[in-house]
Amino acid sequence: MAAPLTPDRFIAILKAEGVAVREYPGWRTRQRDDETGKAFGPVHMILNHHTGGRDALDTVAKDGVAGLPAPLAQIYLARTGAAWLCSPGRANHAGLMARNAYDSFLNEATTHPAPAKATGTVDGNDVAYGIETENRGDGQDEYPRAQYDAWVRINAAFCRAYGWSAESCGCHKETSIEGKPDPRGPVEGYGVRGKFAFTPAQFRADVAERLKHGASWSPRTTPAPKPPTTEERLSRLDKRVTALEMKES
């Protein structure tokens, strides 16, 4: 049974993964369980979003928007890479998920079909942790390197805590029956990689790579040294032979 994490456990797994954690006032008791009569959990996946604007922390954590009360996610990920904890319980972020899409994450399939409403729906707010990542969502606003790195770490932290693979990490556009486009946009860079476009497949690959290492691991940020060519090896050998001959003489 994948029970929701306690607030203290929530903080612990993120810090162990190297995430800068910030606690929004009142986050430990702010949730939508009581108001909706629906319990959060069991939890089976992480759902990643972009905010669609800047400086939306208060909106996500406590203010909400018209017709959609806060909290709007469990985590608000700032451009600095700081993860603001907004709720340990049920949050209004996922809406209805297409059953075929949800099942692919539940079963950790290696492929994820386009969401089809005809397959039925699941209330994603019951079963998924939500991360709102600060970005305008216009396809032009860039995710800073530190933000993307923290994003990968947060997803990996949940996967480690529950024993999930990276295939439990979904994006809103992969589950939404309403045609949500998030997340999207260019990423400044990650590890030794330069600028690239965010894609769910690449994101899961980065989470999967992280999960191959311990929680304290950080990706290399400079290219690995290239192995010497045959000419370089021969040149070095010639130099050593010459040095030995000069020493013997």
For each residue, the residues with C-beta under 8 A, 3 or more apart:
1: 42
2: 41 42 43 44 162
3: 41 42 43
4: 40 41 43 88 89
5: 9 10 13 88 161
6: 9 10 88
7: 10 11 27 28 85 88
8: 11 12
9: 5 6 12 13 161
10: 5 6 7 13 14 74 85 88
11: 7 8 14 15 21 23 85
12: 8 9 15 16
13: 5 9 10 16 17 157 158 160 161
14: 10 11 17 19 21 83 153 154 157
15: 11 12 18 19 21
16: 12 13 157 215 216
17: 13 14 153 154 156 157 160 215
18: 15 153 215 216 218
19: 14 15 81 83 150 153 154 157
20: 80 81 82 83 150
21: 11 14 15 82 83 85
22: 82 83 84 85
23: 11 27 28 84 85
24: 27 57 61 62 76 84 85 86
25:
26: 29 30 62
27: 7 23 24 30 61 71 85 86 87 88
28: 7 23 88
29: 26
30: 26 27 61 62 70 71 86 87 89
31: 34 40 71 87 88 89 90 91
32: 35 36 38 40 69 71 87 89 90 91 92 125
33: 36 37 38 39 40 89 90
34: 31 37
35: 32 69
36: 32 33 90
37: 33 34
38: 32 33 90 123 125 126
39: 33 90 126
40: 4 31 32 33 43 89 90 125 126
41: 2 3 4 126 127
42: 1 2 3 127
43: 2 3 4 40 127 128 129 162
44: 2 105 106 127 128 168
45: 102 105 106 127 128 129 164 168 169 170
46: 128 129 130 131 154 155 158 159 168 169 170
47: 93 94 124 128 129 130 131 170 171 172 175
48: 131 133 151 155 169 170 171 172 182 183 203
49: 73 93 130 131 132 133 171 172 182 183
50: 132 133 134 135 136 137 182 183 184 185
51: 54 56 60 76 132 133 134 135 137
52: 56 135 136 137 182
53: 56 136 137
54: 51 79 134 136
55: 134
56: 51 52 53 59 60 76 132 134
57: 24 60 61 76 78 84 134
58: 61 62 63
59: 56 63 64 65 70 72
60: 51 56 57 70 71 72 73 76 86 132
61: 24 27 30 57 58 70 71 72 76 84 86 87
62: 24 26 30 58 70 71 86
63: 58 59 70
64: 59 68 69 70 71 72 92
65: 59 68 72
66:
67:
68: 64 65 72 92
69: 32 35 64 92
70: 30 59 60 61 62 63 64 86 91 92
71: 27 30 31 32 60 61 62 64 74 86 87 91 92
72: 59 60 61 64 65 68 86 91 92 93 130 132
73: 49 60 76 86 87 91 93 130 131 132
74: 10 71 85 86 87 88 91 93 129 130 131
75: 83 84 85 86 129 130 131 132 154
76: 24 51 56 57 60 61 73 83 84 86 132 134
77: 81 82 83 84 131 132 133 134 147 150 151 154
78: 57 81 82 83 84 134 147
79: 54 134 135 143 144 146 147
80: 20 144 146 147
81: 19 20 77 78 144 146 147 149 150
82: 20 21 22 77 78 150
83: 14 19 20 21 22 75 76 77 78 150 154
84: 22 23 24 57 61 75 76 77 78
85: 7 10 11 21 22 23 24 27 74 75 88
86: 24 27 30 60 61 62 70 71 72 73 74 75 76 91
87: 27 30 31 32 61 71 73 74 90 91
88: 4 5 6 7 10 27 28 31 74 85
89: 4 30 31 32 33 40
90: 31 32 33 36 38 39 40 87 125 126
91: 31 32 70 71 72 73 74 86 87 125 130
92: 32 64 68 69 70 71 72 95 125
93: 47 49 72 73 74 124 125 128 130 132
94: 47 97 123 124 125 128 130 172 175
95: 92 124 125 176 177 178 180
96: 121 122 123 124 176 177 178
97: 94 101 102 115 121 122 123 124 128 175 176 177
98: 101 102 115 116 117 119 120 121 122 175 176 177
99: 102 103 119 120 121 122
100: 103 104 113 115 116 119
101: 97 98 104 105 112 113 114 115 116 170 174 175
102: 45 97 98 99 105 106 122 124 127 175
103: 99 100 106 107 109
104: 100 101 107 109 111 112 113 167
105: 44 45 101 102 108 109 112 167 168 169 170 175
106: 44 45 102 103
107: 103 104
108: 105 164 165 167 168
109: 103 104 105 112 167
110: 167
111: 104
112: 101 104 105 109 167 170 174 200
113: 100 101 104 116
114: 101
115: 97 98 100 101 174 175 176 177
116: 98 100 101 113 119
117: 98 121 177
118:
119: 98 99 100 116
120: 98 99
121: 96 97 98 99 117 177
122: 96 97 98 99 102 126 127
123: 38 94 96 97 126 127
124: 47 93 94 95 96 97 102 127 128 175
125: 32 38 40 90 91 92 93 94 95 128 130
126: 38 39 40 41 90 122 123
127: 41 42 43 44 45 102 122 123 124
128: 43 44 45 46 47 93 94 97 124 125 170
129: 43 45 46 47 74 75 158
130: 46 47 49 72 73 74 75 91 93 94 125
131: 46 47 48 49 73 74 75 77 151 154 155
132: 49 50 51 56 60 72 73 75 76 77 93
133: 48 49 50 51 77 143 147 151 183
134: 50 51 54 55 56 57 76 77 78 79 147
135: 50 51 52 79 141 143 183 185
136: 50 52 53 54 140 141 185
137: 50 51 52 53 141 181 182 183 184 185
138: 141 185
139: 184 185
140: 136 185 186
141: 135 136 137 138 185 186
142: 185 186 187 188 195
143: 79 133 135 147 148 151 185 186 187 188 198
144: 79 80 81 147 148 188
145: 148 149 187 188 189 190
146: 79 80 81 149 150
147: 77 78 79 80 81 133 134 143 144 150 151
148: 143 144 145 151 152 187 188 189 190 198
149: 81 145 146 152 153 190 219
150: 19 20 77 81 82 83 146 147 153 154
151: 48 77 131 133 143 147 148 154 155 203
152: 148 149 155 156 190 203 206 207 210
153: 14 17 18 19 149 150 156 157 210
154: 14 17 19 46 75 77 83 131 150 151 157 158
155: 46 48 131 151 152 158 159 166 169 203 207
156: 17 152 153 159 160 166 207 210 211 215
157: 13 14 16 17 19 153 154 160 161 215
158: 13 46 129 154 155 161 162 164 168
159: 46 155 156 162 163 164 165 166 168 169 207 211
160: 13 17 156 157 163 211 215
161: 5 9 13 157 158
162: 2 43 158 159 168
163: 159 160
164: 45 108 158 159 167 168
165: 108 159 168 208 211
166: 155 156 159 169 204 205 207 208 211
167: 104 105 108 109 110 112 164 204
168: 44 45 46 105 108 158 159 162 164 165
169: 45 46 48 105 155 159 166 203 204 207
170: 45 46 47 48 101 105 112 128 174 175 200
171: 47 48 49 174 175 182 183 200 203
172: 47 48 49 94 175 176 180 182 183
173: 176 179 180 181 182 183 184 200
174: 101 112 115 170 171 200
175: 47 94 97 98 101 102 105 115 124 170 171 172
176: 95 96 97 98 115 172 173 179 180
177: 95 96 97 98 115 117 121
178: 95 96
179: 173 176
180: 95 172 173 176
181: 137 173 184
182: 48 49 50 52 137 171 172 173
183: 48 49 50 133 135 137 171 172 173 198
184: 50 137 139 173 181 197 198
185: 50 135 136 137 138 139 140 141 142 143 197 198
186: 140 141 142 143 195 196 197 198
187: 142 143 145 148 190 195 196 197 198
188: 142 143 144 145 148 195
189: 145 148 193 194 195 196
190: 145 148 149 152 187 193 196 206 219
191: 219 220 221
192: 219 220 221 222 223 224
193: 189 190 196
194: 189
195: 142 186 187 188 189
196: 186 187 189 190 193 202
197: 184 185 186 187
198: 143 148 183 184 185 186 187 202 203
199: 202 203
200: 112 170 171 173 174 203 204
201: 204 205
202: 196 198 199 205 206
203: 48 151 152 155 169 171 198 199 200 206 207
204: 166 167 169 200 201 207 208
205: 166 201 202 208 209
206: 152 190 202 203 209 210
207: 152 155 156 159 166 169 203 204 210 211
208: 165 166 204 205 211 212
209: 205 206 212 213 219
210: 152 153 156 206 207 213 217 219
211: 156 159 160 165 166 207 208
212: 208 209
213: 209 210 217
214: 217
215: 16 17 18 156 157 160
216: 16 18
217: 210 213 214
218: 18 221
219: 149 190 191 192 209 210
220: 191 192 223 224
221: 191 192 218
222: 192
223: 192 220 226
224: 192 220
225:
226: 223
227:
228: 232 233 236
229: 232 233
230: 233 234
231: 234 235
232: 228 229 235 236
233: 228 229 230 236 237
234: 230 231 237 238
235: 231 232 238 239
236: 228 232 233 239 240
237: 233 234 240 241
238: 234 235 241 242
239: 235 236 242 243
240: 236 237 243 244
241: 237 238 244 245
242: 238 239 245 246
243: 239 240 246 247
244: 240 241 247 248
245: 241 242 248 249
246: 242 243 249
247: 243 244
248: 244 245
249: 245 246
